[in-house]
Structures are given as C-alpha cells and as structure tokens.
Amino acid sequence: MKKNNVFSRLLFLVLIGSIPAYSQVKDPAAELAVIFAVSFIIFVIATLMYIIGVMNANVDPMANLYYKIKNYIIPPPSEVAVDVGHVYDDIKELDNRIPPWFNYLFGLTVVFAFVYLIDYHVVGMSKLSADEYMDEIVAANLQKKIMLASGGTVNENALVALKDAESLKDGDENFHKFCISCHGPQAGGIIGPNLTDQYWIHGGGIKNVYTTIKKGVPGKGMISWELVFSQKQIQNLGSYVLSLQGTNPPGGKAPDGQLYVEPVATAKDSVQKKSL
C-alpha cells in the first residue's frame, strides 16, 4: 500500500510538471510566468508531502531534513547502507542512499536549468530555437540568391551581344518582368532613359550595358541586379536591350547622355579574341 501511495504521488508531480509542455502560450513573458507558477506549486506540494511523511513516521521534520541535506552534500565515507534504527516485523530499515556522484549530477542539471532559464527567457542573451530558425531561413534565401547569381557564368572580358532567338527571348522576358516600370514596355523611357536611341548616360555597347545592369545606378534609383540574375541572364538582357536600337517607339523620351559609337575592332583585337 505504501509503494502504491508513493507511486501515485510521483505520478501526480509528473502530471503537474508537464503542464508547461502542453500549454500553448505564445507570449514569452506569459510562458515564463507559467513556468515559475508550476515550479512553485511543485515545490510546495513536495515540501508538504515530505513533512507529512516524516510526521507520520514520528520523526522530527527539521532534524530529519537537516540529516538529509547534510548526507546529500557531504557523502559518508562509505556507501554502505546506514541503519536508521527502525524495525518493522523484525526487518531493519536501512538508508540505501543514492550514490553521491548521481546526486551531484542531478544538482548540476538543476543549476544548468536555472542558467538556461535566465539566459534564454529572462535576459535573452541567447536566441530561442524559433529565432535561430528564422535566421537560418534568411541565410538560406541569401545563399539561394548567390547560387542563382553564380550560375551561368560568362567571360566578362570577352562579352559579345548575343543575337540567337533563345537568348533574346530570355532577355525579353526579364525586361518585361523587371524593367518596364522605369523604361516602358517598348524601352522608350519613363523614369529611366530611352534605351532605343544611340545616346547613353553610362556608355553603350554590350560591356557597358552589362556593367550598368549588374552594378545598377543607386544614385538614380536603379538597383544592382547581380543577386537576381545570373551572369548569363544579364548578358541576355543586355543583348535584348541593344537589339532595340533604332526602333524609336512612339512617345519615347528625348535622347539623354552622349552619342555612343561602337569602336571598330582592329586586327590586333581579332587575334586576342581568337586566343581567348
């Protein structure tokens, strides 16, 4: 009967201690209040159960408590069971105490739990798992953009304007998806300049257009696209823009910048391109 009583008490404590695990408290302050409240209730119940137990055994509660604490902190020279002086039906009651190393380990877990509570829930020096997860999501998205930007690399020192249908189609799609808000659906210019004439603010030709798209023009509101497009996509987009030269859409903006004339390739340049 006594063993069943002890088991029921332990089960009761476990059920109470599991309340925070089942609570769906979202506010950290409310969660901390629940933890403290449940811990206090467990402490009070455990203390009352201990006092009632020692009183039923006709033992001085304070003296027995002092003995327990002393025996817990300062282990006896031997782990041999101590005779506590109680005899029931010619059976001696022995104090088969827990090994000291186990008690010390339990004490360390209590200290760790307290430090963890202060660190994560009170001071907030360390991040909770939910915050770490969000940081990992941000890092993963950035890594995805970097991987996208690094895919389809080209030799930027030997850029040429592409004229094949597939490349121009890719440039056309990206232009109408990302560029028409500033340059218009026919590249005649809205906020940004007209891209269909031969006047360029930052230089014409595939290399200059490629660099402008890649680095952007932050001072005039054009962002850098190197983390959005791969190098190949930037080359396709620049090639599509250059394919619009001379289309002169209706309502286009007046020329802006300087007239750009493509330099004539020399025989030396042709040899260098072949060597590349």
Residue frames as qw, qx, qy, qz and C-alpha x, y, z in Angstrom:
[[0.000, 0.886, 0.463, 0.000, 0.00, 0.00, 0.00],
 [0.329, -0.777, 0.098, 0.527, 2.89, 2.29, 0.86],
 [0.404, -0.128, 0.587, 0.690, 4.57, 1.71, -2.53],
 [0.198, 0.620, 0.664, 0.369, 1.35, 2.46, -4.37],
 [0.160, -0.919, -0.271, 0.238, 0.97, 5.67, -2.38],
 [0.370, -0.576, 0.330, 0.650, 4.47, 6.80, -3.31],
 [0.354, 0.172, 0.696, 0.601, 3.86, 5.94, -6.96],
 [0.089, 0.802, 0.572, 0.144, 0.63, 7.94, -7.05],
 [0.241, -0.868, -0.037, 0.432, 2.42, 10.94, -5.56],
 [0.381, -0.343, 0.519, 0.684, 5.18, 10.79, -8.11],
 [0.275, 0.443, 0.723, 0.453, 2.66, 10.44, -10.91],
 [0.035, -0.905, -0.407, 0.121, 0.80, 13.47, -9.62],
 [0.296, -0.734, 0.202, 0.576, 4.00, 15.51, -9.63],
 [0.378, -0.036, 0.669, 0.639, 4.86, 14.40, -13.15],
 [0.189, 0.679, 0.662, 0.255, 1.42, 15.41, -14.41],
 [0.121, -0.937, -0.175, 0.278, 1.71, 18.84, -12.84],
 [0.388, -0.563, 0.400, 0.610, 5.24, 19.28, -14.15],
 [0.389, 0.195, 0.710, 0.553, 4.09, 18.53, -17.71],
 [0.197, 0.821, 0.454, -0.285, 1.65, 21.45, -17.76],
 [0.008, 0.747, -0.264, -0.610, 4.13, 23.86, -19.48],
 [0.240, -0.149, 0.822, 0.495, 4.75, 21.31, -22.22],
 [0.188, 0.509, 0.820, 0.181, 1.06, 21.20, -23.09],
 [0.053, 0.806, 0.281, -0.518, 0.41, 24.92, -22.73],
 [0.540, 0.508, 0.395, 0.543, 0.28, 26.87, -25.99],
 [0.188, -0.885, -0.129, 0.406, 1.49, 30.17, -24.58],
 [0.636, 0.615, 0.141, 0.444, 2.89, 32.41, -27.31],
 [0.046, -0.928, 0.164, -0.331, 3.97, 35.40, -25.22],
 [0.607, 0.265, -0.599, 0.450, 7.45, 34.80, -23.67],
 [0.150, -0.368, 0.471, -0.788, 6.53, 36.75, -20.52],
 [0.801, -0.181, 0.057, -0.567, 3.38, 34.67, -20.02],
 [0.877, 0.154, -0.453, 0.043, 5.34, 31.48, -20.69],
 [0.335, 0.347, -0.616, 0.623, 7.88, 32.46, -18.03],
 [0.456, -0.318, 0.333, -0.762, 5.09, 33.19, -15.56],
 [0.920, -0.058, -0.182, -0.343, 3.59, 29.73, -16.19],
 [0.721, 0.254, -0.569, 0.304, 6.97, 28.06, -15.64],
 [0.055, 0.346, -0.568, 0.744, 7.54, 29.87, -12.35],
 [0.657, -0.239, 0.150, -0.699, 3.99, 29.19, -11.15],
 [0.935, 0.018, -0.311, -0.167, 4.17, 25.46, -11.90],
 [0.562, 0.305, -0.600, 0.480, 7.63, 25.19, -10.35],
 [0.201, -0.356, 0.468, -0.783, 6.40, 26.90, -7.18],
 [0.827, -0.166, -0.004, -0.538, 3.39, 24.59, -6.96],
 [0.868, 0.141, -0.468, 0.091, 5.61, 21.52, -7.35],
 [0.302, 0.363, -0.596, 0.650, 7.96, 22.81, -4.66],
 [0.458, -0.319, 0.334, -0.760, 5.13, 23.49, -2.20],
 [0.916, -0.066, -0.145, -0.368, 3.46, 20.12, -2.78],
 [0.755, 0.243, -0.545, 0.272, 6.75, 18.24, -2.49],
 [0.066, 0.382, -0.565, 0.728, 7.58, 20.06, 0.75],
 [0.657, -0.246, 0.214, -0.680, 4.16, 19.32, 2.26],
 [0.934, 0.059, -0.309, -0.171, 4.36, 15.67, 1.24],
 [0.553, 0.322, -0.616, 0.460, 7.78, 15.35, 2.82],
 [0.186, -0.349, 0.502, -0.769, 6.69, 16.96, 6.09],
 [0.817, -0.147, 0.041, -0.556, 3.54, 14.82, 6.27],
 [0.861, 0.185, -0.473, 0.021, 5.60, 11.73, 5.56],
 [0.389, 0.290, -0.651, 0.584, 8.14, 12.32, 8.33],
 [0.410, -0.299, 0.364, -0.781, 5.42, 13.31, 10.80],
 [0.902, -0.062, -0.163, -0.394, 3.57, 10.06, 10.14],
 [0.792, 0.183, -0.517, 0.267, 6.82, 8.27, 10.88],
 [0.618, -0.773, -0.130, 0.070, 7.04, 10.07, 14.27],
 [0.692, -0.009, 0.014, 0.722, 10.30, 11.79, 13.29],
 [0.114, -0.761, -0.108, 0.630, 11.24, 15.40, 13.94],
 [0.635, 0.721, 0.249, 0.119, 10.82, 17.02, 10.49],
 [0.112, 0.953, -0.279, 0.031, 13.58, 19.59, 10.95],
 [0.517, -0.557, 0.643, 0.091, 16.05, 17.10, 12.35],
 [0.769, 0.215, 0.582, 0.153, 15.32, 14.64, 9.56],
 [0.493, 0.861, 0.097, 0.077, 15.60, 17.41, 6.96],
 [0.137, -0.875, 0.462, 0.050, 18.95, 18.50, 8.36],
 [0.667, -0.268, 0.684, 0.128, 20.16, 14.90, 8.23],
 [0.730, 0.517, 0.431, 0.118, 19.02, 14.53, 4.61],
 [0.311, 0.943, -0.104, 0.046, 20.70, 17.76, 3.47],
 [0.327, -0.745, 0.579, 0.062, 23.94, 17.01, 5.27],
 [0.717, -0.067, 0.683, 0.126, 24.02, 13.47, 3.93],
 [0.655, 0.694, 0.291, 0.067, 23.33, 14.81, 0.42],
 [0.218, 0.942, -0.243, 0.075, 26.05, 17.46, 0.39],
 [0.096, -0.646, 0.744, -0.142, 28.67, 15.64, 2.44],
 [0.869, 0.047, -0.428, -0.242, 28.63, 11.98, 1.47],
 [0.774, -0.548, 0.309, -0.073, 29.58, 9.47, 4.15],
 [0.126, -0.623, 0.733, 0.242, 32.96, 7.73, 3.83],
 [0.162, -0.014, 0.967, 0.197, 31.20, 4.58, 2.66],
 [0.490, -0.020, -0.355, -0.796, 28.15, 3.87, 0.56],
 [0.239, -0.158, -0.948, 0.140, 27.16, 1.05, 2.84],
 [0.392, -0.610, -0.453, -0.518, 23.52, 1.33, 3.86],
 [0.003, -0.279, 0.555, -0.784, 23.04, 3.06, 7.22],
 [0.303, -0.448, -0.837, 0.087, 20.75, 1.57, 9.87],
 [0.145, -0.501, -0.061, -0.851, 18.20, 4.27, 10.67],
 [0.082, -0.101, 0.742, -0.658, 17.01, 2.43, 13.81],
 [0.683, 0.063, 0.096, -0.721, 13.55, 1.42, 12.63],
 [0.049, -0.093, 0.992, 0.071, 12.42, -2.20, 12.83],
 [0.679, 0.119, 0.020, -0.724, 9.20, -3.44, 11.28],
 [0.972, 0.052, 0.019, -0.227, 8.25, -7.10, 11.65],
 [0.781, -0.396, 0.364, 0.316, 11.85, -7.91, 12.53],
 [0.660, 0.503, 0.245, 0.502, 13.00, -6.13, 9.36],
 [0.377, -0.559, -0.037, 0.737, 15.52, -3.35, 9.80],
 [0.401, 0.891, 0.209, 0.022, 15.03, -0.18, 7.80],
 [0.634, -0.239, 0.225, 0.700, 18.23, 0.85, 6.07],
 [0.212, 0.868, -0.017, -0.450, 19.11, 4.10, 4.37],
 [0.711, 0.151, 0.493, 0.478, 20.18, 2.88, 0.96],
 [0.058, 0.811, -0.002, -0.582, 21.27, 6.28, -0.19],
 [0.706, 0.701, 0.075, 0.061, 21.81, 7.27, -3.80],
 [0.762, -0.011, 0.041, 0.646, 25.48, 7.31, -4.86],
 [0.194, -0.715, -0.077, 0.668, 26.99, 10.79, -4.33],
 [0.208, -0.155, 0.543, 0.799, 28.03, 11.17, -7.99],
 [0.023, 0.531, 0.764, 0.366, 24.38, 10.77, -9.03],
 [0.186, -0.828, -0.423, 0.317, 23.28, 13.47, -6.60],
 [0.261, -0.543, 0.208, 0.771, 25.98, 15.81, -7.85],
 [0.161, 0.142, 0.704, 0.677, 24.92, 15.17, -11.43],
 [0.064, -0.725, -0.677, -0.108, 21.33, 15.97, -10.54],
 [0.254, -0.771, -0.181, 0.555, 22.49, 19.17, -8.84],
 [0.250, -0.267, 0.449, 0.815, 24.35, 20.20, -11.98],
 [0.072, 0.435, 0.748, 0.496, 21.22, 19.70, -14.07],
 [0.163, -0.827, -0.498, 0.202, 19.30, 21.97, -11.71],
 [0.275, -0.634, 0.116, 0.713, 21.97, 24.66, -11.99],
 [0.217, 0.017, 0.651, 0.727, 22.01, 24.28, -15.77],
 [0.013, 0.650, 0.725, 0.227, 18.22, 24.62, -15.92],
 [0.198, -0.839, -0.279, 0.424, 18.37, 27.81, -13.87],
 [0.261, -0.455, 0.362, 0.770, 21.12, 29.32, -16.04],
 [0.172, 0.262, 0.765, 0.562, 19.22, 28.30, -19.18],
 [0.042, -0.784, -0.619, 0.039, 16.04, 29.94, -17.89],
 [0.205, -0.792, -0.042, 0.574, 17.84, 33.20, -17.10],
 [0.288, -0.290, 0.547, 0.731, 19.81, 33.21, -20.36],
 [0.089, 0.250, 0.778, 0.569, 17.02, 32.36, -22.82],
 [0.170, -0.678, -0.683, -0.215, 13.83, 33.61, -21.15],
 [0.329, -0.825, -0.278, 0.365, 14.85, 36.46, -18.83],
 [0.270, -0.632, 0.274, 0.672, 17.96, 38.21, -20.16],
 [0.712, 0.658, 0.206, -0.134, 17.63, 36.99, -23.73],
 [0.192, -0.705, 0.563, 0.387, 21.37, 36.75, -24.42],
 [0.210, -0.100, 0.904, 0.359, 20.95, 33.57, -26.49],
 [0.493, 0.114, -0.328, -0.798, 18.38, 33.09, -29.23],
 [0.718, 0.061, 0.578, -0.383, 15.48, 30.68, -28.93],
 [0.479, 0.041, 0.806, 0.346, 15.18, 27.89, -31.47],
 [0.404, 0.763, 0.504, -0.023, 12.42, 29.78, -33.33],
 [0.057, 0.938, -0.168, -0.299, 14.68, 32.83, -33.77],
 [0.364, -0.447, 0.720, 0.388, 17.58, 30.64, -34.89],
 [0.534, 0.373, 0.741, 0.165, 15.27, 29.00, -37.41],
 [0.322, 0.909, 0.233, -0.123, 14.29, 32.38, -38.89],
 [0.140, -0.804, 0.454, 0.358, 17.98, 33.37, -39.13],
 [0.477, -0.126, 0.808, 0.323, 18.66, 30.14, -41.00],
 [0.491, 0.661, 0.566, 0.028, 15.78, 30.88, -43.38],
 [0.151, 0.955, -0.079, -0.244, 17.22, 34.34, -44.14],
 [0.289, -0.600, 0.663, 0.341, 20.70, 32.88, -44.65],
 [0.556, 0.173, 0.788, 0.199, 19.31, 30.15, -46.91],
 [0.433, 0.827, 0.353, -0.072, 17.46, 32.69, -49.06],
 [0.003, 0.897, -0.338, -0.285, 20.62, 34.76, -49.40],
 [0.435, -0.330, 0.786, 0.291, 22.60, 31.66, -50.31],
 [0.583, 0.487, 0.648, 0.062, 19.98, 30.83, -52.91],
 [0.311, 0.935, 0.051, -0.162, 20.38, 34.25, -54.50],
 [0.192, -0.733, 0.585, 0.288, 24.16, 33.91, -54.51],
 [0.542, -0.017, 0.813, 0.214, 23.91, 30.48, -56.13],
 [0.522, 0.720, 0.456, -0.033, 21.49, 31.88, -58.70],
 [0.139, 0.946, -0.188, -0.226, 23.85, 34.75, -59.44],
 [0.295, -0.576, 0.715, 0.265, 26.83, 32.45, -59.83],
 [0.678, 0.238, 0.693, 0.066, 25.00, 30.09, -62.23],
 [0.584, 0.709, 0.335, 0.210, 25.60, 30.53, -65.95],
 [0.353, -0.726, 0.176, 0.563, 28.93, 32.39, -65.69],
 [0.657, 0.712, 0.126, 0.214, 30.42, 34.17, -68.69],
 [0.627, -0.078, 0.020, 0.774, 33.78, 35.69, -69.50],
 [0.012, 0.909, 0.304, -0.286, 33.10, 39.35, -68.76],
 [0.246, -0.619, 0.377, 0.644, 36.30, 40.40, -70.55],
 [0.074, -0.084, 0.775, 0.622, 35.09, 38.92, -73.83],
 [0.390, 0.490, 0.627, -0.463, 31.41, 39.83, -73.86],
 [0.005, -0.039, -0.616, -0.787, 29.54, 39.95, -77.15],
 [0.541, 0.159, 0.188, -0.804, 25.98, 40.90, -77.90],
 [0.332, 0.094, 0.937, 0.062, 24.01, 37.72, -78.46],
 [0.392, 0.227, -0.292, -0.842, 21.65, 37.50, -81.41],
 [0.207, -0.105, -0.954, -0.188, 20.19, 34.00, -81.17],
 [0.473, -0.458, -0.395, -0.641, 16.47, 33.70, -80.60],
 [0.697, -0.426, -0.559, 0.141, 16.71, 31.81, -77.30],
 [0.443, -0.164, -0.316, 0.823, 18.97, 34.40, -75.64],
 [0.099, -0.202, -0.133, -0.965, 16.89, 37.33, -76.88],
 [0.567, -0.470, -0.539, -0.409, 13.69, 35.64, -75.71],
 [0.625, -0.404, -0.513, 0.428, 15.14, 35.22, -72.21],
 [0.253, -0.065, -0.129, 0.957, 16.22, 38.87, -72.18],
 [0.286, -0.355, -0.390, -0.800, 12.79, 39.94, -73.45],
 [0.615, -0.514, -0.590, -0.101, 11.00, 38.05, -70.66],
 [0.540, -0.379, -0.390, 0.642, 13.19, 39.51, -67.91],
 [0.112, 0.119, 0.091, 0.982, 12.93, 43.02, -69.39],
 [0.414, -0.420, -0.398, -0.703, 9.14, 42.95, -69.39],
 [0.675, -0.477, -0.556, 0.088, 9.09, 41.42, -65.92],
 [0.587, -0.508, -0.259, 0.575, 11.50, 43.76, -64.16],
 [0.384, -0.133, 0.150, 0.901, 12.37, 46.80, -66.32],
 [0.072, 0.563, 0.557, 0.606, 9.21, 48.24, -67.90],
 [0.313, -0.816, -0.438, 0.211, 8.22, 50.17, -64.76],
 [0.312, -0.703, 0.113, 0.629, 11.13, 52.54, -65.40],
 [0.173, -0.302, 0.596, 0.724, 11.89, 52.15, -69.12],
 [0.611, 0.354, -0.013, -0.708, 8.45, 51.36, -70.51],
 [0.856, 0.121, 0.494, -0.097, 7.17, 48.27, -72.33],
 [0.754, 0.617, 0.094, 0.205, 8.92, 49.39, -75.57],
 [0.704, -0.233, -0.029, 0.670, 12.01, 50.76, -73.79],
 [0.243, 0.738, 0.218, 0.591, 11.10, 54.33, -74.76],
 [0.291, 0.126, -0.441, 0.840, 11.73, 55.52, -71.21],
 [0.384, -0.773, -0.450, -0.230, 9.50, 56.62, -68.33],
 [0.502, -0.848, 0.116, 0.125, 11.51, 57.34, -65.21],
 [0.657, -0.319, 0.469, 0.497, 14.58, 55.84, -66.77],
 [0.103, 0.565, -0.391, -0.719, 16.09, 56.94, -70.09],
 [0.810, 0.472, -0.047, -0.344, 15.14, 55.92, -73.61],
 [0.614, -0.376, 0.660, 0.214, 17.05, 52.73, -74.47],
 [0.740, 0.471, 0.467, 0.112, 16.24, 52.68, -78.19],
 [0.356, 0.925, -0.129, 0.036, 18.46, 55.58, -79.35],
 [0.800, 0.293, -0.267, 0.451, 22.21, 55.80, -79.61],
 [0.026, -0.689, 0.332, -0.643, 22.68, 58.13, -76.63],
 [0.786, -0.307, -0.516, 0.147, 23.83, 56.56, -73.38],
 [0.351, -0.886, 0.152, -0.263, 24.43, 58.01, -69.93],
 [0.640, -0.572, 0.513, 0.030, 26.75, 55.25, -68.78],
 [0.029, -0.474, 0.779, 0.411, 28.07, 54.11, -72.14],
 [0.848, 0.261, -0.050, -0.458, 26.65, 51.90, -74.85],
 [0.479, 0.423, -0.768, -0.033, 27.79, 48.57, -76.15],
 [0.820, -0.266, -0.488, -0.138, 27.34, 45.20, -74.51],
 [0.576, -0.003, -0.550, 0.604, 30.13, 45.64, -71.95],
 [0.051, -0.182, 0.253, -0.949, 28.85, 48.98, -70.64],
 [0.652, -0.274, -0.235, -0.667, 25.21, 47.88, -70.67],
 [0.781, -0.144, -0.598, 0.106, 26.18, 44.63, -68.91],
 [0.380, 0.034, -0.514, 0.768, 28.05, 46.56, -66.19],
 [0.287, -0.240, 0.067, -0.925, 25.18, 49.02, -65.73],
 [0.774, -0.272, -0.375, -0.431, 22.67, 46.19, -65.25],
 [0.741, -0.080, -0.589, 0.313, 24.99, 44.26, -62.97],
 [0.354, -0.049, -0.441, 0.823, 26.06, 47.12, -60.68],
 [0.083, -0.809, -0.580, 0.043, 22.99, 49.30, -61.05],
 [0.197, 0.459, -0.034, 0.865, 22.85, 53.07, -60.64],
 [0.342, -0.511, -0.690, 0.382, 21.86, 53.55, -56.97],
 [0.110, -0.282, -0.130, 0.944, 22.04, 57.36, -57.25],
 [0.360, 0.072, -0.338, -0.867, 19.22, 57.31, -59.80],
 [0.719, -0.040, 0.343, -0.603, 17.15, 54.53, -58.26],
 [0.829, 0.289, -0.429, -0.213, 18.38, 51.58, -60.35],
 [0.748, -0.517, 0.402, -0.110, 19.29, 48.67, -58.11],
 [0.042, 0.499, -0.844, -0.195, 22.08, 46.18, -58.65],
 [0.881, 0.105, -0.078, -0.455, 20.73, 43.05, -60.34],
 [0.379, 0.472, -0.795, 0.040, 23.72, 40.74, -59.79],
 [0.207, -0.097, 0.879, -0.418, 21.96, 38.90, -56.96],
 [0.673, 0.336, 0.328, -0.571, 18.80, 38.48, -59.00],
 [0.806, 0.548, -0.138, -0.178, 20.13, 37.45, -62.40],
 [0.841, -0.191, 0.311, 0.399, 22.94, 35.11, -63.31],
 [0.194, -0.532, 0.399, 0.721, 25.76, 36.46, -65.46],
 [0.200, 0.174, 0.815, 0.516, 24.27, 34.71, -68.48],
 [0.063, 0.759, 0.647, -0.041, 20.87, 36.28, -67.82],
 [0.115, -0.802, -0.007, 0.586, 22.47, 39.73, -67.57],
 [0.206, -0.260, 0.641, 0.692, 24.19, 39.15, -70.92],
 [0.145, 0.457, 0.825, 0.300, 20.86, 38.07, -72.44],
 [0.021, -0.847, -0.445, 0.290, 19.12, 41.13, -71.02],
 [0.160, -0.672, 0.242, 0.682, 21.82, 43.49, -72.28],
 [0.218, -0.011, 0.768, 0.602, 21.72, 41.85, -75.70],
 [0.116, 0.662, 0.734, 0.096, 17.94, 42.30, -75.87],
 [0.073, -0.848, -0.174, 0.495, 18.26, 45.99, -74.94],
 [0.170, -0.480, 0.495, 0.705, 20.81, 46.51, -77.70],
 [0.242, 0.271, 0.840, 0.403, 18.53, 44.72, -80.17],
 [0.099, 0.811, 0.549, -0.177, 16.01, 47.54, -79.66],
 [0.245, -0.471, 0.190, 0.826, 18.39, 50.16, -81.09],
 [0.057, 0.094, -0.517, -0.849, 16.66, 52.26, -83.76],
 [0.015, -0.473, -0.876, -0.093, 13.13, 51.04, -83.04],
 [0.043, -0.092, 0.019, -0.995, 12.12, 54.58, -81.94],
 [0.093, -0.518, -0.849, 0.055, 8.80, 53.74, -80.20],
 [0.089, -0.691, -0.286, -0.658, 6.11, 56.45, -80.19],
 [0.512, -0.814, -0.078, -0.262, 6.19, 58.73, -77.18],
 [0.832, -0.076, -0.245, 0.491, 9.81, 57.91, -76.42],
 [0.359, -0.854, -0.038, 0.375, 11.86, 60.29, -74.29],
 [0.382, 0.891, -0.244, 0.027, 14.35, 62.67, -75.83],
 [0.804, 0.252, -0.388, 0.375, 17.94, 61.47, -76.10],
 [0.492, -0.844, 0.178, -0.120, 19.94, 61.71, -72.89],
 [0.788, -0.382, 0.357, 0.327, 23.66, 61.30, -72.39],
 [0.008, -0.664, 0.523, 0.534, 26.32, 61.10, -75.06],
 [0.815, 0.441, -0.215, -0.308, 26.28, 59.59, -78.51],
 [0.623, -0.412, 0.658, 0.095, 27.95, 56.19, -78.41],
 [0.681, 0.564, -0.383, -0.268, 29.72, 54.77, -81.40],
 [0.956, -0.199, 0.205, 0.072, 30.89, 51.18, -81.25],
 [0.147, -0.740, 0.562, 0.339, 34.67, 51.11, -81.66],
 [0.806, 0.460, -0.311, -0.203, 35.91, 49.35, -84.76],
 [0.875, -0.356, 0.303, 0.124, 37.75, 46.15, -83.95],
 [0.183, 0.779, -0.559, -0.215, 41.38, 46.15, -85.11],
 [0.786, 0.280, -0.550, -0.046, 43.36, 43.19, -86.40],
 [0.159, 0.343, -0.756, 0.535, 45.12, 43.03, -83.02],
 [0.555, -0.120, 0.432, -0.701, 41.80, 42.78, -81.21],
 [0.874, 0.179, -0.228, -0.391, 40.71, 39.96, -83.53],
 [0.576, 0.333, -0.714, 0.218, 43.84, 38.00, -82.72],
 [0.121, -0.250, 0.687, -0.672, 43.28, 38.49, -78.99],
 [0.738, -0.010, 0.176, -0.651, 39.66, 37.30, -79.26],
 [0.837, 0.247, -0.460, -0.165, 40.74, 34.19, -81.11],
 [0.352, 0.327, -0.762, 0.433, 43.31, 33.45, -78.42],
 [0.418, -0.184, 0.516, -0.725, 40.59, 33.70, -75.78]]
